[in-house]
Amino acid sequence: MPTNAIPTGFHAVTPNLAVDGGPAAIAFYERAFGAEVLRRLDAGDKVMYAELRIGDSVITLNDALPQFDSRAPDPDVPVSVSLTIYCEDADALYAQAVAAGATRSSATAWPPCATPSGTSGPSPPTSAT
Protein backbone atom coordinates (compact mmCIF):
# COMPACT_ATOMS: atom_id res chain seq x y z
CA MET A 1 0.00 0.00 0.00
CA PRO A 2 1.54 3.36 -1.01
CA THR A 3 1.94 6.04 1.62
CA ASN A 4 1.66 9.78 1.14
CA ALA A 5 4.99 11.59 1.09
CA ILE A 6 3.30 14.63 2.65
CA PRO A 7 1.29 13.96 5.83
CA THR A 8 -2.38 14.88 5.75
CA GLY A 9 -2.90 18.52 6.64
CA PHE A 10 0.69 19.54 5.87
CA HIS A 11 2.13 21.38 2.89
CA ALA A 12 5.37 20.54 1.06
CA VAL A 13 7.36 22.95 3.25
CA THR A 14 6.75 23.01 7.00
CA PRO A 15 8.65 25.41 9.26
CA ASN A 16 10.03 24.00 12.50
CA LEU A 17 10.70 26.46 15.29
CA ALA A 18 13.27 25.68 17.97
CA VAL A 19 12.59 27.83 21.04
CA ASP A 20 13.48 28.31 24.67
CA GLY A 21 10.29 27.93 26.69
CA GLY A 22 8.16 25.74 24.43
CA PRO A 23 5.04 25.70 26.65
CA ALA A 24 5.02 29.53 26.83
CA ALA A 25 5.64 29.78 23.07
CA ILE A 26 2.69 27.48 22.33
CA ALA A 27 0.45 29.49 24.66
CA PHE A 28 1.57 32.67 22.89
CA TYR A 29 0.80 31.29 19.40
CA GLU A 30 -2.64 30.18 20.64
CA ARG A 31 -3.46 33.65 21.98
CA ALA A 32 -1.75 35.69 19.26
CA PHE A 33 -2.72 33.76 16.14
CA GLY A 34 -5.45 31.35 17.19
CA ALA A 35 -3.09 28.38 16.82
CA GLU A 36 -4.63 24.97 17.40
CA VAL A 37 -2.41 22.32 18.98
CA LEU A 38 -2.75 19.19 16.86
CA ARG A 39 -0.12 17.09 18.59
CA ARG A 40 2.23 17.67 21.50
CA LEU A 41 4.85 15.54 23.19
CA ASP A 42 6.38 16.88 26.40
CA ALA A 43 9.19 15.56 28.57
CA GLY A 44 9.01 17.31 31.91
CA ASP A 45 8.78 21.04 31.23
CA LYS A 46 10.18 20.73 27.68
CA VAL A 47 8.25 20.42 24.43
CA MET A 48 9.93 17.65 22.47
CA TYR A 49 7.60 18.05 19.47
CA ALA A 50 4.41 19.94 18.76
CA GLU A 51 2.28 20.51 15.68
CA LEU A 52 0.32 23.77 15.57
CA ARG A 53 -2.24 24.73 12.95
CA ILE A 54 -2.47 28.43 12.12
CA GLY A 55 -5.11 29.00 9.48
CA ASP A 56 -4.70 26.19 6.96
CA SER A 57 -1.00 25.64 7.65
CA VAL A 58 0.91 23.56 10.16
CA ILE A 59 4.14 24.53 11.87
CA THR A 60 6.12 22.34 14.22
CA LEU A 61 7.80 23.54 17.37
CA ASN A 62 10.15 22.14 19.98
CA ASP A 63 12.29 23.34 22.83
CA ALA A 64 15.96 23.61 21.95
CA LEU A 65 17.53 20.15 21.83
CA PRO A 66 21.27 20.80 21.46
CA GLN A 67 21.99 17.06 21.54
CA PHE A 68 20.11 16.88 18.22
CA ASP A 69 21.65 20.12 16.90
CA SER A 70 18.39 22.00 17.46
CA ARG A 71 19.13 25.40 18.97
CA ALA A 72 16.88 28.32 19.82
CA PRO A 73 17.81 31.74 18.45
CA ASP A 74 19.94 33.96 20.67
CA PRO A 75 17.53 36.56 22.09
CA ASP A 76 20.19 39.26 21.68
CA VAL A 77 20.71 38.62 17.95
CA PRO A 78 18.20 39.49 15.20
CA VAL A 79 16.53 36.42 13.72
CA SER A 80 16.83 35.94 9.96
CA VAL A 81 13.60 33.94 9.59
CA SER A 82 10.01 35.06 9.75
CA LEU A 83 6.58 33.54 9.26
CA THR A 84 4.08 35.20 6.94
CA ILE A 85 0.47 34.74 8.02
CA TYR A 86 -2.11 35.57 5.38
CA CYS A 87 -5.42 36.64 6.89
CA GLU A 88 -8.51 38.69 6.17
CA ASP A 89 -7.63 41.54 8.55
CA ALA A 90 -3.90 42.08 9.13
CA ASP A 91 -4.49 45.05 11.44
CA ALA A 92 -6.76 43.02 13.71
CA LEU A 93 -4.37 40.06 13.82
CA TYR A 94 -1.46 42.40 14.56
CA ALA A 95 -3.43 43.99 17.42
CA GLN A 96 -4.33 40.52 18.72
CA ALA A 97 -0.65 39.51 18.70
CA VAL A 98 0.35 42.68 20.57
CA ALA A 99 -2.44 42.08 23.10
CA ALA A 100 -1.09 38.53 23.55
CA GLY A 101 2.33 39.90 24.47
CA ALA A 102 4.12 40.47 21.17
CA THR A 103 6.61 43.32 21.06
CA ARG A 104 5.46 46.03 18.68
CA SER A 105 8.24 46.59 16.15
CA SER A 106 6.38 47.95 13.11
CA ALA A 107 2.76 48.56 12.28
CA THR A 108 1.07 46.84 9.40
CA ALA A 109 1.65 48.59 6.09
CA TRP A 110 1.34 48.09 2.36
CA PRO A 111 4.87 47.42 1.12
CA PRO A 112 5.80 47.55 -2.59
CA CYS A 113 4.81 43.88 -3.01
CA ALA A 114 1.18 44.95 -2.24
CA THR A 115 0.75 42.52 0.66
CA PRO A 116 -0.01 44.20 3.99
CA SER A 117 2.55 43.15 6.55
CA GLY A 118 3.66 43.95 10.05
CA THR A 119 6.28 42.57 12.33
CA SER A 120 5.98 41.62 15.93
CA GLY A 121 8.14 39.47 18.10
CA PRO A 122 6.68 37.24 20.77
CA SER A 123 7.43 38.25 24.32
CA PRO A 124 6.06 35.43 26.47
CA PRO A 125 7.55 34.98 29.97
CA THR A 126 10.52 33.12 28.51
CA SER A 127 12.33 34.07 25.31
CA ALA A 128 10.25 32.05 22.85
CA THR A 129 10.87 33.19 19.32
Buried (B, 14 or more C-beta within 10 A) or exposed (E): EEEEEEEEEBEEEEEEBBBBBBBBBBBBBBBBBBBEBEEBEBEEEBBBBBBBBBEEBBBBBBBBBEEEEBEBBEEEEEEEEEEEBEBEEBEEBBBBBBEBBBEBEEBBEEEEEEEBBBBBBBBBEBBBB
